[in-house]
C-alpha cells in the first residue's frame, strides 16, 4: 500500500511538517514523487518510519538515528529485539515508580501507617541504576569489574534522603562551576580545579573506594566515549575535554 505525506502522517500520528523535515535531512525519503508533485511512501518507508519513531521514543538523537537506519549493516529484526528489550526495561522502571506513587498516596490517605524516607526515593534510585546500566553498563563493567559496579549500585540504593539531596546539590554546583571555568580556557585555573574537586566529591557519593587513577580514567572515558562527550558538550562543545584536562591536572595524571 502507498501513502501520501498527509495519509502517512495521520497513520503514524506525526505532522506532515515532520515528514517533510525527515525528507530534507535524508532520514526518510519518499519512494517517489508523483506527476502532481506529491510525495509517495511505500511499505519500505512505512517500516523505516516505525524504526525511526522507536528510536525517537527511546531518546536517540536524529543525527544518530540517521546513521543507524542508513547503515548498510542495519538489521531490522535485530533492532526490533533491541527496542523490545529497552522498552521492557522502561516498563519495569515505570511500574516501580507507579508502585512508589501508589504507596505514597496510600500514606497520605491514611491507608498505611508509615513509609520511610528511604522508601520514598527507592523508585528513583533504582531507575537511575537501570538507566546507567542500560546506557553505560557494558563499558563501565569492562573497565572497573562487576564487583566495583555492584558495590556502587548498592551504595546508591542505600543513600539516605540527606545524602541524595547533597549529591543533587553537588551536581548543580559542578555544572555551574564547570561552565564558568570553561570560559576561562584554563583547565589548571582555580575555577577548573574547583570543578575537578566537586567532581571528586560527587563521585564519592557513588563510589565505595576513590582513587586518583580511577578518577583520571573516568575523565578520559568522557572524551573517548561519544555518549559521555555528547552529554557534557550539549551546551558548550569542548566541555568534556576541558573537564578531562582539569581532572587529569587535579589527579596528577598530567604533570
C-alpha positions in Angstrom: 0.0 0.0 0.0 1.2 3.5 -0.7 0.6 6.7 1.2 0.8 10.4 0.6 2.5 12.5 3.2 -0.8 13.5 4.7 -2.0 9.9 5.0 1.3 8.6 6.4 1.3 11.5 9.0 -2.2 10.5 10.1 -1.3 6.8 10.2 1.9 7.4 12.3 0.5 10.2 14.5 3.1 12.8 13.4 2.8 16.0 11.5 3.4 16.4 7.7 5.9 19.0 8.6 7.9 16.4 10.5 7.8 14.0 7.5 9.0 16.8 5.2 11.8 17.6 7.6 12.9 13.9 7.6 12.9 14.1 3.8 15.1 17.3 3.8 17.7 15.8 6.1 17.8 12.5 4.3 16.3 10.5 7.2 13.2 9.3 5.4 12.9 9.9 1.7 9.6 9.1 -0.2 9.7 6.2 -2.6 8.8 8.6 -5.4 7.1 11.8 -6.3 4.0 11.5 -8.5 3.1 13.6 -11.5 1.3 16.1 -9.3 4.4 16.7 -7.1 3.1 14.7 -4.1 5.5 12.6 -2.0 4.5 8.9 -2.2 5.6 6.5 0.5 5.7 2.7 0.0 5.8 -0.2 2.6 9.6 0.1 2.9 9.3 3.7 4.1 6.4 2.8 6.5 8.6 0.2 8.1 11.6 2.6 8.2 9.4 5.2 9.9 8.4 2.8 12.5 12.1 2.2 13.3 12.7 5.9 13.4 9.8 6.5 15.9 11.0 3.7 18.1 14.5 5.3 18.3 12.9 8.7 18.9 10.8 7.3 21.7 13.9 5.9 23.3 15.6 9.4 23.3 18.0 8.8 20.4 19.0 12.0 18.6 18.0 12.4 15.0 21.6 12.5 13.7 22.3 9.2 15.4 19.0 7.7 14.1 20.0 8.7 10.6 23.4 6.9 11.0 21.7 3.8 12.3 18.9 3.3 9.8 21.0 4.3 6.8 23.9 1.9 7.6 24.3 -0.9 5.1 24.7 -3.2 8.2 21.3 -2.2 9.7 19.4 -5.3 10.7 15.7 -4.6 11.2 14.9 -7.7 13.2 17.9 -7.2 15.5 16.9 -3.6 16.0 13.3 -4.7 16.9 14.6 -7.1 19.5 16.8 -4.3 21.0 13.7 -1.9 21.0 11.7 -4.6 22.8 14.4 -5.1 25.5 14.8 -1.4 26.1 11.0 -0.8 26.3 10.7 -3.7 28.8 13.3 -2.0 30.9 11.4 1.2 30.7 8.1 -0.6 31.6 9.8 -2.0 34.7 11.0 1.4 35.7 7.6 2.9 35.2 5.9 0.1 37.1 8.3 0.7 40.0 7.6 4.4 40.0 3.8 3.8 39.8 4.1 1.5 42.8 6.0 4.2 44.7 3.4 6.8 43.9 0.5 4.5 44.9 2.2 3.8 48.3 2.7 7.5 48.9 -1.0 8.1 48.1 -1.9 5.4 50.5 0.2 7.0 53.2 -1.3 10.4 52.5 -4.8 9.0 52.7 -4.1 7.1 55.9 -4.5 3.6 54.4 -0.9 2.7 55.6 0.7 4.0 58.7 4.3 4.5 57.7 6.7 5.0 54.8 10.3 5.6 55.4 12.2 8.4 53.7 14.4 5.8 52.0 11.3 4.1 50.5 10.1 7.4 49.1 13.3 7.6 46.9 13.9 3.9 46.2 12.0 4.0 42.9 14.0 7.0 41.6 17.3 5.5 42.7 16.6 2.1 41.0 15.5 3.9 37.9 18.9 5.8 37.8 20.7 2.5 38.2 18.7 0.8 35.4 19.3 3.7 33.1 23.0 3.8 33.8 23.3 0.1 33.3 21.4 0.4 30.0 23.5 3.2 28.6 27.0 2.6 30.1 26.9 -0.7 32.0 28.8 -2.8 29.5 31.7 -0.3 29.2 31.8 0.5 32.9 31.8 -3.2 34.0 34.5 -4.0 31.5 36.7 -1.2 32.8 36.1 -1.5 36.6 34.7 -5.0 37.0 31.3 -6.3 38.2 32.2 -6.2 41.9 33.1 -2.5 41.8 29.9 -1.6 39.9 27.7 -3.7 42.1 29.1 -2.1 45.2 28.5 1.3 43.7 24.9 0.4 42.9 24.3 -0.9 46.4 25.7 2.3 47.8 23.3 4.4 45.7 20.4 2.3 46.9 21.4 2.7 50.5 21.6 6.5 50.3 19.7 8.5 52.8 17.4 11.4 51.8 20.1 13.8 53.1 22.9 12.1 51.1 20.7 12.1 48.0 20.0 15.8 48.3 23.7 16.5 48.8 24.6 14.6 45.7 22.0 16.6 43.7 23.4 19.8 45.1 26.9 18.8 44.1 25.7 18.0 40.6 24.3 21.5 40.2 27.4 23.1 41.7 29.6 21.0 39.4 27.9 22.0 36.2 27.6 25.7 37.1 31.3 25.9 38.1 32.4 23.9 35.1 30.5 26.3 32.8 32.2 29.3 34.3 35.6 27.5 34.3 35.3 26.7 30.6 35.0 30.3 29.8 38.5 30.9 31.2 40.0 28.3 28.9 42.4 27.3 31.6 42.0 23.7 32.9 44.7 24.4 35.5 43.0 27.5 36.8 41.3 28.0 40.1 37.7 27.5 38.8 38.6 24.5 36.8 40.3 22.8 39.7 37.3 23.7 41.9 35.2 21.9 39.3 37.5 18.9 39.4 37.2 18.7 43.2 33.4 19.0 43.0 33.5 16.1 40.6 35.5 14.1 43.1 33.1 14.9 45.9 30.2 13.9 43.6 31.9 10.6 42.7 32.4 9.7 46.3 28.6 9.6 46.8 28.5 6.7 44.4 31.9 5.0 44.6 32.8 2.9 47.6 36.5 3.5 47.0 38.1 6.6 45.5 41.5 6.7 43.8 43.1 9.4 41.6 43.9 6.8 38.9 40.3 5.7 38.7 39.1 9.3 38.6 41.5 10.1 35.8 40.5 7.1 33.8 36.8 8.0 34.1 37.6 11.5 32.9 39.3 10.0 29.9 36.2 8.0 29.2 34.3 11.2 28.9 36.3 12.0 25.8 36.7 8.5 24.4 33.0 7.6 24.6 30.8 9.7 22.3 27.8 9.3 24.6 29.6 10.9 27.6 31.1 13.6 25.3 27.6 14.4 23.9 26.3 14.8 27.5 29.0 17.2 28.6 29.2 19.0 25.2 25.4 19.5 24.9 25.5 23.2 25.8 29.2 24.0 25.0 31.3 21.8 22.7 34.7 21.1 24.1 33.4 20.9 27.7 34.1 17.1 28.1 37.8 17.6 27.0 38.2 20.6 29.3 36.8 18.6 32.3 39.1 15.7 31.4 42.1 18.0 31.3 41.1 19.7 34.6 40.7 16.3 36.3 44.0 15.0 34.9 45.8 18.0 36.4 43.9 17.6 39.6 44.8 13.9 40.0 48.4 14.3 38.8 47.8 12.3 35.6 49.1 15.4 33.7 52.2 17.0 35.1 
